[in-house]
Amino acid sequence: MYALVEIKGHQFKAEKGAVLQIDRVNAETGSALEFETVLLVSNDKGVQIGAPYVAGAKVKATISGTARGEKTISYKYKRRKSYHRTVGNRQMYTMIKVEDIVLA
């Protein structure tokens, strides 16, 4: 059984026991989360597609920690103006473990 769930504007494939890397959530490690924005659920009975969301479907997860992504380098440059600048960024992520997919 798996579900496609929308979290903070991104879509993820959630299976029971899977660990997902989502954008940072301000919550403590070990706290529980519920996502009701389930787009699709596939199980033994078939596939349910939401319009836009599947009614009564939830994905339950717990926060397992935080992580930082790879550093991305951005370079700004204006020709003939003697201007250049290097900017780096490391995105913060939250790791969540999917506990259960619930259908109503």
N, CA, C and O atoms as a Tinker XYZ file with bonds, in Angstrom:
   416  protein
     1  N      0.843000   -1.177000    0.000000    73     2
     2  CA     0.000000    0.000000    0.000000    64     1     3
     3  C      0.886000    1.237000    0.000000    63     2     4     5
     4  O      1.855000    1.316000    0.754000    81     3
     5  N      0.552000    2.194000   -0.840000    73     3     6
     6  CA     1.270000    3.456000   -0.853000    64     5     7
     7  C      0.307000    4.596000   -1.143000    63     6     8     9
     8  O     -0.816000    4.380000   -1.599000    81     7
     9  N      0.759000    5.801000   -0.875000    73     7    10
    10  CA    -0.051000    6.994000   -1.110000    64     9    11
    11  C      0.843000    8.103000   -1.638000    63    10    12    13
    12  O      2.013000    8.205000   -1.268000    81    11
    13  N      0.283000    8.925000   -2.498000    73    11    14
    14  CA     0.960000   10.140000   -2.934000    64    13    15
    15  C      0.398000   11.277000   -2.099000    63    14    16    17
    16  O     -0.807000   11.533000   -2.105000    81    15
    17  N      1.269000   11.946000   -1.391000    73    15    18
    18  CA     0.839000   12.985000   -0.460000    64    17    19
    19  C      1.551000   14.286000   -0.799000    63    18    20    21
    20  O      2.716000   14.291000   -1.197000    81    19
    21  N      0.827000   15.390000   -0.633000    73    19    22
    22  CA     1.386000   16.718000   -0.888000    64    21    23
    23  C      1.771000   17.346000    0.450000    63    22    24    25
    24  O      0.931000   17.524000    1.332000    81    23
    25  N      3.066000   17.680000    0.587000    73    23    26
    26  CA     3.579000   18.282000    1.814000    64    25    27
    27  C      4.340000   19.543000    1.443000    63    26    28    29
    28  O      5.357000   19.480000    0.751000    81    27
    29  N      3.852000   20.683000    1.900000    73    27    30
    30  CA     4.499000   21.976000    1.663000    64    29    31
    31  C      4.752000   22.229000    0.181000    63    30    32    33
    32  O      5.811000   22.731000   -0.196000    81    31
    33  N      3.780000   21.882000   -0.657000    73    31    34
    34  CA     3.880000   22.165000   -2.078000    64    33    35
    35  C      4.649000   21.142000   -2.890000    63    34    36    37
    36  O      4.795000   21.316000   -4.099000    81    35
    37  N      5.145000   20.082000   -2.273000    73    35    38
    38  CA     5.869000   19.028000   -2.968000    64    37    39
    39  C      5.121000   17.708000   -2.806000    63    38    40    41
    40  O      4.455000   17.488000   -1.794000    81    39
    41  N      5.231000   16.835000   -3.801000    73    39    42
    42  CA     4.560000   15.548000   -3.746000    64    41    43
    43  C      5.559000   14.444000   -3.405000    63    42    44    45
    44  O      6.673000   14.416000   -3.928000    81    43
    45  N      5.145000   13.536000   -2.519000    73    43    46
    46  CA     5.992000   12.449000   -2.068000    64    45    47
    47  C      5.215000   11.142000   -2.133000    63    46    48    49
    48  O      3.998000   11.117000   -1.946000    81    47
    49  N      5.939000   10.054000   -2.403000    73    47    50
    50  CA     5.349000    8.722000   -2.359000    64    49    51
    51  C      5.593000    8.159000   -0.968000    63    50    52    53
    52  O      6.736000    7.918000   -0.580000    81    51
    53  N      4.514000    7.951000   -0.218000    73    51    54
    54  CA     4.618000    7.507000    1.169000    64    53    55
    55  C      4.203000    6.051000    1.273000    63    54    56    57
    56  O      3.096000    5.682000    0.882000    81    55
    57  N      5.095000    5.226000    1.801000    73    55    58
    58  CA     4.806000    3.832000    2.108000    64    57    59
    59  C      5.067000    3.628000    3.595000    63    58    60    61
    60  O      5.856000    4.356000    4.197000    81    59
    61  N      4.408000    2.646000    4.180000    73    59    62
    62  CA     4.585000    2.393000    5.606000    64    61    63
    63  C      6.043000    2.031000    5.883000    63    62    64    65
    64  O      6.589000    1.119000    5.263000    81    63
    65  N      6.670000    2.749000    6.817000    73    63    66
    66  CA     8.059000    2.519000    7.176000    64    65    67
    67  C      9.058000    3.334000    6.374000    63    66    68    69
    68  O     10.252000    3.293000    6.672000    81    67
    69  N      8.609000    4.074000    5.365000    73    67    70
    70  CA     9.524000    4.863000    4.534000    64    69    71
    71  C      9.967000    6.120000    5.265000    63    70    72    73
    72  O      9.221000    6.673000    6.072000    81    71
    73  N     11.181000    6.566000    4.980000    73    71    74
    74  CA    11.709000    7.810000    5.542000    64    73    75
    75  C     11.755000    8.844000    4.419000    63    74    76    77
    76  O     12.388000    8.623000    3.387000    81    75
    77  N     11.079000    9.972000    4.629000    73    75    78
    78  CA    10.993000   11.025000    3.625000    64    77    79
    79  C     11.765000   12.253000    4.088000    63    78    80    81
    80  O     11.800000   12.569000    5.277000    81    79
    81  N     12.375000   12.929000    3.143000    73    79    82
    82  CA    13.110000   14.162000    3.427000    64    81    83
    83  C     12.272000   15.317000    2.899000    63    82    84    85
    84  O     12.179000   15.529000    1.690000    81    83
    85  N     11.653000   16.073000    3.832000    73    83    86
    86  CA    10.775000   17.173000    3.447000    64    85    87
    87  C     11.415000   18.495000    3.859000    63    86    88    89
    88  O     12.409000   18.507000    4.586000    81    87
    89  N     10.847000   19.605000    3.396000    73    87    90
    90  CA    11.328000   20.910000    3.820000    64    89    91
    91  C     11.143000   21.056000    5.320000    63    90    92    93
    92  O     10.296000   20.393000    5.918000    81    91
    93  N     11.931000   21.918000    5.917000    73    91    94
    94  CA    11.999000   22.016000    7.376000    64    93    95
    95  C     10.654000   22.332000    8.004000    63    94    96    97
    96  O      9.919000   23.200000    7.533000    81    95
    97  N     10.343000   21.609000    9.081000    73    95    98
    98  CA     9.140000   21.807000    9.875000    64    97    99
    99  C      9.580000   22.189000   11.279000    63    98   100   101
   100  O     10.456000   21.539000   11.849000    81    99
   101  N      8.991000   23.227000   11.842000    73    99   102
   102  CA     9.342000   23.644000   13.201000    64   101   103
   103  C      8.592000   22.787000   14.216000    63   102   104   105
   104  O      7.527000   23.172000   14.700000    81   103
   105  N      9.147000   21.641000   14.528000    73   103   106
   106  CA     8.601000   20.741000   15.541000    64   105   107
   107  C      9.758000   19.920000   16.087000    63   106   108   109
   108  O     10.807000   19.807000   15.454000    81   107
   109  N      9.558000   19.355000   17.257000    73   107   110
   110  CA    10.635000   18.611000   17.900000    64   109   111
   111  C     10.724000   17.183000   17.378000    63   110   112   113
   112  O      9.748000   16.631000   16.870000    81   111
   113  N     11.900000   16.600000   17.509000    73   111   114
   114  CA    12.124000   15.215000   17.105000    64   113   115
   115  C     11.246000   14.289000   17.941000    63   114   116   117
   116  O     11.193000   14.409000   19.165000    81   115
   117  N     10.562000   13.370000   17.275000    73   115   118
   118  CA     9.671000   12.436000   17.956000    64   117   119
   119  C      8.218000   12.847000   17.954000    63   118   120   121
   120  O      7.357000   12.043000   18.310000    81   119
   121  N      7.915000   14.075000   17.565000    73   119   122
   122  CA     6.522000   14.505000   17.556000    64   121   123
   123  C      5.793000   13.943000   16.335000    63   122   124   125
   124  O      6.408000   13.655000   15.308000    81   123
   125  N      4.485000   13.794000   16.463000    73   123   126
   126  CA     3.669000   13.170000   15.421000    64   125   127
   127  C      3.107000   14.232000   14.475000    63   126   128   129
   128  O      2.782000   15.345000   14.887000    81   127
   129  N      3.003000   13.862000   13.206000    73   127   130
   130  CA     2.419000   14.721000   12.177000    64   129   131
   131  C      1.337000   13.946000   11.447000    63   130   132   133
   132  O      1.414000   12.723000   11.329000    81   131
   133  N      0.319000   14.663000   10.954000    73   131   134
   134  CA    -0.726000   14.067000   10.134000    64   133   135
   135  C     -0.886000   14.910000    8.887000    63   134   136   137
   136  O     -0.974000   16.136000    8.964000    81   135
   137  N     -0.925000   14.257000    7.742000    73   135   138
   138  CA    -1.112000   14.949000    6.473000    64   137   139
   139  C     -2.404000   14.450000    5.844000    63   138   140   141
   140  O     -2.561000   13.253000    5.604000    81   139
   141  N     -3.331000   15.369000    5.577000    73   139   142
   142  CA    -4.619000   15.011000    4.990000    64   141   143
   143  C     -4.684000   15.328000    3.501000    63   142   144   145
   144  O     -5.710000   15.092000    2.862000    81   143
   145  N     -3.603000   15.859000    2.946000    73   143   146
   146  CA    -3.579000   16.221000    1.531000    64   145   147
   147  C     -3.071000   15.038000    0.705000    63   146   148   149
   148  O     -2.010000   15.102000    0.084000    81   147
   149  N     -3.857000   13.957000    0.713000    73   147   150
   150  CA    -3.505000   12.730000    0.002000    64   149   151
   151  C     -4.106000   12.794000   -1.396000    63   150   152   153
   152  O     -5.319000   12.933000   -1.547000    81   151
   153  N     -3.263000   12.692000   -2.414000    73   151   154
   154  CA    -3.702000   12.805000   -3.791000    64   153   155
   155  C     -4.135000   11.472000   -4.389000    63   154   156   157
   156  O     -5.029000   11.431000   -5.234000    81   155
   157  N     -3.499000   10.371000   -3.951000    73   155   158
   158  CA    -3.764000    9.055000   -4.521000    64   157   159
   159  C     -3.452000    7.990000   -3.480000    63   158   160   161
   160  O     -2.491000    8.112000   -2.722000    81   159
   161  N     -4.269000    6.952000   -3.451000    73   159   162
   162  CA    -4.023000    5.816000   -2.565000    64   161   163
   163  C     -4.136000    4.541000   -3.394000    63   162   164   165
   164  O     -5.116000    4.338000   -4.110000    81   163
   165  N     -3.129000    3.692000   -3.289000    73   163   166
   166  CA    -3.136000    2.411000   -3.981000    64   165   167
   167  C     -3.024000    1.307000   -2.941000    63   166   168   169
   168  O     -2.104000    1.304000   -2.124000    81   167
   169  N     -3.980000    0.356000   -2.978000    73   167   170
   170  CA    -3.956000   -0.776000   -2.059000    64   169   171
   171  C     -4.444000   -2.021000   -2.784000    63   170   172   173
   172  O     -4.499000   -2.036000   -4.014000    81   171
   173  N     -4.801000   -3.072000   -2.036000    73   171   174
   174  CA    -5.240000   -4.334000   -2.638000    64   173   175
   175  C     -6.532000   -4.179000   -3.445000    63   174   176   177
   176  O     -6.744000   -4.891000   -4.427000    81   175
   177  N     -7.377000   -3.266000   -3.035000    73   175   178
   178  CA    -8.682000   -3.086000   -3.685000    64   177   179
   179  C     -8.585000   -2.295000   -4.988000    63   178   180   181
   180  O     -9.510000   -2.324000   -5.799000    81   179
   181  N     -7.489000   -1.600000   -5.191000    73   179   182
   182  CA    -7.324000   -0.809000   -6.402000    64   181   183
   183  C     -6.730000    0.552000   -6.091000    63   182   184   185
   184  O     -6.081000    0.748000   -5.064000    81   183
   185  N     -6.965000    1.480000   -6.996000    73   183   186
   186  CA    -6.398000    2.826000   -6.878000    64   185   187
   187  C     -7.530000    3.818000   -6.683000    63   186   188   189
   188  O     -8.519000    3.798000   -7.416000    81   187
   189  N     -7.380000    4.691000   -5.688000    73   187   190
   190  CA    -8.328000    5.778000   -5.474000    64   189   191
   191  C     -7.620000    7.083000   -5.793000    63   190   192   193
   192  O     -6.561000    7.381000   -5.241000    81   191
   193  N     -8.215000    7.854000   -6.689000    73   191   194
   194  CA    -7.639000    9.140000   -7.086000    64   193   195
   195  C     -8.534000   10.240000   -6.557000    63   194   196   197
   196  O     -9.751000   10.192000   -6.732000    81   195
   197  N     -7.945000   11.225000   -5.914000    73   195   198
   198  CA    -8.702000   12.325000   -5.343000    64   197   199
   199  C     -8.983000   13.412000   -6.355000    63   198   200   201
   200  O     -8.341000   13.493000   -7.403000    81   199
   201  N     -9.960000   14.251000   -6.023000    73   199   202
   202  CA   -10.291000   15.383000   -6.874000    64   201   203
   203  C    -10.502000   16.613000   -6.021000    63   202   204   205
   204  O    -11.663000   16.955000   -5.796000    81   203
   205  N     -9.501000   17.313000   -5.524000    73   203   206
   206  CA    -8.079000   17.071000   -5.673000    64   205   207
   207  C     -7.514000   16.101000   -4.634000    63   206   208   209
   208  O     -6.434000   15.547000   -4.843000    81   207
   209  N     -8.229000   15.878000   -3.500000    73   207   210
   210  CA    -7.700000   15.008000   -2.458000    64   209   211
   211  C     -8.659000   13.840000   -2.208000    63   210   212   213
   212  O     -9.861000   13.952000   -2.445000    81   211
   213  N     -8.116000   12.725000   -1.730000    73   211   214
   214  CA    -8.935000   11.564000   -1.385000    64   213   215
   215  C     -9.619000   11.856000   -0.053000    63   214   216   217
   216  O     -8.962000   12.186000    0.934000    81   215
   217  N    -10.950000   11.731000   -0.036000    73   215   218
   218  CA   -11.717000   12.054000    1.166000    64   217   219
   219  C    -11.450000   11.016000    2.262000    63   218   220   221
   220  O    -11.553000    9.812000    2.027000    81   219
   221  N    -11.107000   11.494000    3.456000    73   219   222
   222  CA   -10.917000   10.625000    4.604000    64   221   223
   223  C     -9.568000    9.938000    4.689000    63   222   224   225
   224  O     -9.342000    9.170000    5.624000    81   223
   225  N     -8.670000   10.180000    3.758000    73   223   226
   226  CA    -7.355000    9.539000    3.778000    64   225   227
   227  C     -6.368000   10.419000    4.538000    63   226   228   229
   228  O     -6.370000   11.642000    4.401000    81   227
   229  N     -5.529000    9.772000    5.339000    73   227   230
   230  CA    -4.512000   10.480000    6.114000    64   229   231
   231  C     -3.212000    9.699000    6.078000    63   230   232   233
   232  O     -3.210000    8.474000    5.959000    81   231
   233  N     -2.110000   10.424000    6.180000    73   231   234
   234  CA    -0.798000    9.809000    6.338000    64   233   235
   235  C     -0.271000   10.260000    7.698000    63   234   236   237
   236  O     -0.130000   11.455000    7.956000    81   235
   237  N      0.016000    9.288000    8.563000    73   235   238
   238  CA     0.546000    9.586000    9.894000    64   237   239
   239  C      2.042000    9.349000    9.879000    63   238   240   241
   240  O      2.513000    8.330000    9.374000    81   239
   241  N      2.793000   10.301000   10.440000    73   239   242
   242  CA     4.255000   10.212000   10.438000    64   241   243
   243  C      4.804000   10.792000   11.731000    63   242   244   245
   244  O      4.120000   11.536000   12.434000    81   243
   245  N      6.051000   10.441000   12.034000    73   243   246
   246  CA     6.759000   11.022000   13.169000    64   245   247
   247  C      8.070000   11.613000   12.673000    63   246   248   249
   248  O      8.660000   11.127000   11.707000    81   247
   249  N      8.513000   12.657000   13.340000    73   247   250
   250  CA     9.754000   13.324000   12.957000    64   249   251
   251  C     10.925000   12.531000   13.535000    63   250   252   253
   252  O     10.993000   12.275000   14.737000    81   251
   253  N     11.844000   12.151000   12.649000    73   251   254
   254  CA    12.986000   11.361000   13.099000    64   253   255
   255  C     14.271000   12.182000   13.190000    63   254   256   257
   256  O     15.274000   11.682000   13.699000    81   255
   257  N     14.270000   13.423000   12.715000    73   255   258
   258  CA    15.458000   14.258000   12.835000    64   257   259
   259  C     15.501000   15.335000   11.767000    63   258   260   261
   260  O     14.577000   15.491000   10.969000    81   259
   261  N     16.612000   16.077000   11.775000    73   259   262
   262  CA    16.823000   17.117000   10.770000    64   261   263
   263  C     18.134000   16.856000   10.045000    63   262   264   265
   264  O     19.006000   16.146000   10.546000    81   263
   265  N     18.259000   17.433000    8.874000    73   263   266
   266  CA    19.470000   17.262000    8.074000    64   265   267
   267  C     19.675000   18.509000    7.230000    63   266   268   269
   268  O     18.756000   19.304000    7.037000    81   267
   269  N     20.885000   18.666000    6.733000    73   267   270
   270  CA    21.195000   19.776000    5.836000    64   269   271
   271  C     21.563000   19.196000    4.478000    63   270   272   273
   272  O     22.259000   18.184000    4.385000    81   271
   273  N     21.087000   19.848000    3.436000    73   271   274
   274  CA    21.377000   19.402000    2.089000    64   273   275
   275  C     22.757000   19.835000    1.635000    63   274   276   277
   276  O     23.512000   20.459000    2.381000    81   275
   277  N     23.071000   19.488000    0.387000    73   275   278
   278  CA    24.356000   19.890000   -0.168000    64   277   279
   279  C     24.391000   21.393000   -0.397000    63   278   280   281
   280  O     23.353000   22.030000   -0.582000    81   279
   281  N     25.567000   21.939000   -0.384000    73   279   282
   282  CA    25.735000   23.366000   -0.597000    64   281   283
   283  C     25.567000   23.677000   -2.078000    63   282   284   285
   284  O     26.162000   23.024000   -2.936000    81   283
   285  N     24.748000   24.682000   -2.362000    73   283   286
   286  CA    24.580000   25.144000   -3.730000    64   285   287
   287  C     25.232000   26.508000   -3.847000    63   286   288   289
   288  O     25.081000   27.352000   -2.964000    81   287
   289  N     25.949000   26.723000   -4.924000    73   287   290
   290  CA    26.673000   27.967000   -5.157000    64   289   291
   291  C     25.947000   28.766000   -6.228000    63   290   292   293
   292  O     25.610000   28.242000   -7.290000    81   291
   293  N     25.714000   30.029000   -5.940000    73   291   294
   294  CA    25.117000   30.946000   -6.905000    64   293   295
   295  C     26.120000   32.059000   -7.166000    63   294   296   297
   296  O     26.704000   32.603000   -6.229000    81   295
   297  N     26.321000   32.395000   -8.424000    73   295   298
   298  CA    27.310000   33.401000   -8.790000    64   297   299
   299  C     26.610000   34.520000   -9.530000    63   298   300   301
   300  O     25.974000   34.292000  -10.559000    81   299
   301  N     26.727000   35.735000   -9.004000    73   299   302
   302  CA    26.145000   36.912000   -9.639000    64   301   303
   303  C     27.259000   37.693000  -10.328000    63   302   304   305
   304  O     28.359000   37.827000   -9.792000    81   303
   305  N     26.965000   38.202000  -11.517000    73   303   306
   306  CA    28.005000   38.867000  -12.302000    64   305   307
   307  C     27.353000   39.895000  -13.206000    63   306   308   309
   308  O     26.344000   39.619000  -13.854000    81   307
   309  N     27.944000   41.091000  -13.243000    73   307   310
   310  CA    27.511000   42.122000  -14.184000    64   309   311
   311  C     28.718000   42.534000  -15.001000    63   310   312   313
   312  O     29.703000   43.035000  -14.460000    81   311
   313  N     28.640000   42.326000  -16.279000    73   311   314
   314  CA    29.788000   42.596000  -17.137000    64   313   315
   315  C     30.086000   44.080000  -17.214000    63   314   316   317
   316  O     29.192000   44.924000  -17.159000    81   315
   317  N     31.348000   44.364000  -17.341000    73   315   318
   318  CA    31.881000   45.719000  -17.492000    64   317   319
   319  C     31.603000   46.636000  -16.297000    63   318   320   321
   320  O     31.859000   47.837000  -16.390000    81   319
   321  N     31.103000   46.130000  -15.215000    73   319   322
   322  CA    30.800000   46.954000  -14.048000    64   321   323
   323  C     31.676000   46.600000  -12.861000    63   322   324   325
   324  O     31.525000   47.185000  -11.788000    81   323
   325  N     32.579000   45.666000  -13.029000    73   323   326
   326  CA    33.473000   45.211000  -11.978000    64   325   327
   327  C     32.675000   44.726000  -10.756000    63   326   328   329
   328  O     33.008000   45.023000   -9.609000    81   327
   329  N     31.617000   43.974000  -11.049000    73   327   330
   330  CA    30.775000   43.445000   -9.976000    64   329   331
   331  C     30.652000   41.943000  -10.129000    63   330   332   333
   332  O     30.243000   41.449000  -11.179000    81   331
   333  N     31.005000   41.222000   -9.085000    73   331   334
   334  CA    30.738000   39.793000   -9.011000    64   333   335
   335  C     30.607000   39.409000   -7.555000    63   334   336   337
   336  O     31.238000   39.996000   -6.676000    81   335
   337  N     29.774000   38.413000   -7.319000    73   335   338
   338  CA    29.479000   38.002000   -5.953000    64   337   339
   339  C     29.161000   36.512000   -5.935000    63   338   340   341
   340  O     28.441000   36.018000   -6.803000    81   339
   341  N     29.685000   35.810000   -4.968000    73   339   342
   342  CA    29.404000   34.395000   -4.793000    64   341   343
   343  C     28.575000   34.203000   -3.532000    63   342   344   345
   344  O     28.930000   34.686000   -2.457000    81   343
   345  N     27.471000   33.494000   -3.682000    73   343   346
   346  CA    26.570000   33.251000   -2.572000    64   345   347
   347  C     26.345000   31.745000   -2.461000    63   346   348   349
   348  O     26.102000   31.080000   -3.467000    81   347
   349  N     26.424000   31.202000   -1.245000    73   347   350
   350  CA    26.178000   29.779000   -1.024000    64   349   351
   351  C     24.979000   29.583000   -0.120000    63   350   352   353
   352  O     24.642000   30.457000    0.679000    81   351
   353  N     24.327000   28.417000   -0.248000    73   351   354
   354  CA    23.161000   28.111000    0.573000    64   353   355
   355  C     23.132000   26.611000    0.859000    63   354   356   357
   356  O     23.424000   25.798000   -0.018000    81   355
   357  N     22.777000   26.255000    2.089000    73   355   358
   358  CA    22.520000   24.861000    2.455000    64   357   359
   359  C     21.108000   24.782000    3.010000    63   358   360   361
   360  O     20.813000   25.365000    4.053000    81   359
   361  N     20.244000   24.071000    2.323000    73   359   362
   362  CA    18.848000   23.956000    2.698000    64   361   363
   363  C     18.694000   23.025000    3.903000    63   362   364   365
   364  O     19.360000   21.993000    3.981000    81   363
   365  N     17.819000   23.387000    4.836000    73   363   366
   366  CA    17.520000   22.556000    5.991000    64   365   367
   367  C     16.331000   21.638000    5.663000    63   366   368   369
   368  O     15.344000   22.077000    5.072000    81   367
   369  N     16.438000   20.375000    6.048000    73   367   370
   370  CA    15.395000   19.396000    5.804000    64   369   371
   371  C     14.995000   18.711000    7.106000    63   370   372   373
   372  O     15.771000   18.655000    8.061000    81   371
   373  N     13.773000   18.194000    7.125000    73   371   374
   374  CA    13.282000   17.394000    8.231000    64   373   375
   375  C     13.057000   15.980000    7.712000    63   374   376   377
   376  O     12.446000   15.784000    6.661000    81   375
   377  N     13.551000   15.007000    8.449000    73   375   378
   378  CA    13.361000   13.613000    8.082000    64   377   379
   379  C     12.154000   13.083000    8.848000    63   378   380   381
   380  O     12.105000   13.164000   10.075000    81   379
   381  N     11.180000   12.541000    8.118000    73   379   382
   382  CA     9.995000   11.975000    8.773000    64   381   383
   383  C      9.881000   10.490000    8.404000    63   382   384   385
   384  O     10.241000   10.078000    7.301000    81   383
   385  N      9.374000    9.706000    9.348000    73   383   386
   386  CA     9.134000    8.290000    9.111000    64   385   387
   387  C      7.633000    8.062000    9.043000    63   386   388   389
   388  O      6.899000    8.409000    9.968000    81   387
   389  N      7.185000    7.476000    7.942000    73   387   390
   390  CA     5.755000    7.218000    7.750000    64   389   391
   391  C      5.345000    6.039000    8.625000    63   390   392   393
   392  O      5.887000    4.942000    8.492000    81   391
   393  N      4.392000    6.269000    9.516000    73   391   394
   394  CA     3.932000    5.237000   10.440000    64   393   395
   395  C      2.761000    4.452000    9.867000    63   394   396   397
   396  O      2.715000    3.227000    9.988000    81   395
   397  N      1.805000    5.154000    9.236000    73   395   398
   398  CA     0.603000    4.471000    8.775000    64   397   399
   399  C     -0.108000    5.315000    7.726000    63   398   400   401
   400  O      0.004000    6.541000    7.711000    81   399
   401  N     -0.845000    4.630000    6.846000    73   399   402
   402  CA    -1.719000    5.286000    5.879000    64   401   403
   403  C     -3.134000    4.845000    6.233000    63   402   404   405
   404  O     -3.438000    3.652000    6.222000    81   403
   405  N     -3.996000    5.808000    6.547000    73   403   406
   406  CA    -5.338000    5.516000    7.049000    64   405   407
   407  C     -6.361000    5.927000    6.023000    63   406   408   409
   408  O     -6.319000    7.041000    5.502000    81   407
   409  N     -7.306000    5.004000    5.723000    73   407   410
   410  CA    -8.454000    5.289000    4.871000    64   409   411
   411  C     -9.714000    5.289000    5.713000    63   410   412   413
   412  O     -9.869000    4.458000    6.607000    81   411
   413  N    -10.615000    6.221000    5.430000    73   411   414
   414  CA   -11.859000    6.284000    6.206000    64   413   415
   415  C    -12.905000    5.315000    5.670000    63   414   416
   416  O    -14.010000    5.240000    6.207000    81   415
